[in-house]
Amino acid sequence: MRKYLWALGVGLLAGGLYRGEARQVLSKAVRICLECIGIG
């Protein structure tokens, strides 16, 4: 069971990277961080 969950997690991670979602998450994180310190 544990191997299946690990494989599912890796598959979903690979799918997200393939779709470019990592870039979207990073840009949103940067925007939120800049708002917190008062620049953005």
C-alpha positions, 0 to 999 in steps of 0.5 A: 500500500505504501509503495502505491501512495509513493508512486501516486505522489511522484506521478502527481508531482511529475504531472504538476511540473509538466503543466508548469504549476511550479512556476505559478506557485513560485510567482504567487509566493513571491507576490505574497512575500513582497506584500508582507514586507510592504513592497508589492 
